[in-house]
Amino acid sequence: MDFAHSARAADYRERVAAFVRDEIEPVEVEYHRALAADPWVVPPLVADLKARAREQGLWNLFLSSASGLSTVEYAPLAEVMGRSPLAPEVFNCNAPDTGNMEVLHLYGSQAQQDRWLVPLLDGRIRSAFCMTEPDVASSDATNMAATAVPDGDEVVLNGTKWFSTGLGHPNCSVVIFMGLTDPGAPRHAQHSMVLVPLDTPGVKIERMLPVLGRHDEPYGHGEVSFTDVRVPLDSVIAGLGRGFEIAQGRLGPGRVHHCMRLVGLAERALELACTRATNRVAFGTPLSDLGGNRERIANARIAIDQARLLVLHAAWKLDTLGPAAARSEISQIKVAVPTMATAVIDMSIQLHGAAGLTDDYPLAAAYTTARALHLADGPTEVHQSLIARLELQKYRP
């Protein structure tokens, strides 16, 4: 593969990086101060940033049909956006909306696209994805207990979902619910995905879940119950029984996006570590000359660059050979990148001392994000099992 960015990707990357540096990072303190005062209301400065980003053509860059970018071309843009927790929303490239928009773009009917995809692409509404459940091992989707059962011209939903990211956002208007439709069908044809307006009777947000003590406002991770929720049968995406197929199509590019954002987050943590190490003096010596810190910084540089190349290779294989051929590589990045990012951010926290644990620096929030991604989109152990299985297949008679 060619490691050089295409001319189109290089241009977008330069423009996105300039916007993050000049427009977003300078207002992060103001943004977080506003959220501290009112956690579940989006500060007005976000709408202003989004309008400016859209005017500059930096909008919906994740969607190839909108931007013309392949997965490997979008990956470096996701890395730049990963530097700031605010940046993805500013460019309308925030999860889980990106995955939900891809689902609607690839599998949605014209009516579903008109009702939900258009306002999502416009940034007028937000969405959530309801798959994980509290009472089963959701890393295996076939364990799913929530149900989506057809009843005449309706489908009836029952069950409880949790860690549904984005449910706390004031503009969240719709969720994609994944439930069991036919337990007697083949293993990967039992589930369906259904579009559910958040104000449908029987839908109740039970609570917002903290992650290592943080609520990730104004997005949040919600526990939501569905009690005899009825929606029209045409709310089912692509047809009954196609939920697992859609989920697999959704997760491949999404994992690349997650991992490249983590690479960007690790880069910012390393920048903060290097600044701290060169400017902070202890025992009459800069931190960079104490206690093996040079080796730690060197190892962080190596680890970030290794991870970036691994993700770009997975993205390239996804683009050129398709999701099935890139299964191992996509799982590899889901193991390697959160592990790398957690270690780099932890090192940076250590160099900052007690200050690194506070909100004076973005490191505590960054660590929470990186640690959570050891579990999100499939826990590390599940991906390791898949990688090993695919590797061992090469040697079986």
HELIX and SHEET records of a PDB file:
HELIX    1   1 ALA A    7  PHE A   19  1                                  13    
HELIX    2   2 VAL A   20  ILE A   24  3                                   5    
HELIX    3   3 GLU A   25  VAL A   27  5                                   3    
HELIX    4   4 GLU A   28  ALA A   37  1                                  10    
HELIX    5   5 PRO A   44  GLU A   55  1                                  12    
HELIX    6   6 SER A   64  SER A   67  1                                   4    
HELIX    7   7 THR A   71  MET A   81  1                                  11    
HELIX    8   8 ALA A   87  VAL A   90  1                                   4    
HELIX    9   9 ASP A   97  TYR A  107  1                                  11    
HELIX   10  10 GLN A  110  GLN A  112  1                                   3    
HELIX   11  11 GLN A  113  LEU A  117  3                                   5    
HELIX   12  12 VAL A  118  ASP A  122  1                                   5    
HELIX   13  13 ALA A  141  ASN A  143  5                                   3    
HELIX   14  14 ARG A  187  ALA A  189  5                                   3    
HELIX   15  15 LEU A  233  SER A  235  5                                   3    
HELIX   16  16 GLY A  243  ASN A  279  1                                  37    
HELIX   17  17 LEU A  287  ASP A  289  5                                   3    
HELIX   18  18 ASN A  293  LEU A  321  1                                  29    
HELIX   19  19 ARG A  327  HIS A  352  1                                  26    
HELIX   20  20 GLY A  353  LEU A  357  5                                   5    
HELIX   21  21 LEU A  363  ALA A  372  1                                  10    
HELIX   22  22 THR A  380  GLN A  393  1                                  14    
SHEET    1   A 3 ARG A 126  CYS A 130  0                                        
SHEET    2   A 3 CYS A 172  LEU A 180  1                                        
SHEET    3   A 3 HIS A 191  PRO A 197 -1                                        
SHEET    1   B 4 THR A 147  ASP A 151  0                                        
SHEET    2   B 4 GLU A 154  THR A 165 -1                                        
SHEET    3   B 4 HIS A 221  PRO A 232 -1                                        
SHEET    4   B 4 VAL A 203  MET A 208 -1                                        
SHEET    1   C 2 VAL A 281  ALA A 282  0                                        
SHEET    2   C 2 THR A 285  PRO A 286 -1                                        
END                                                                             
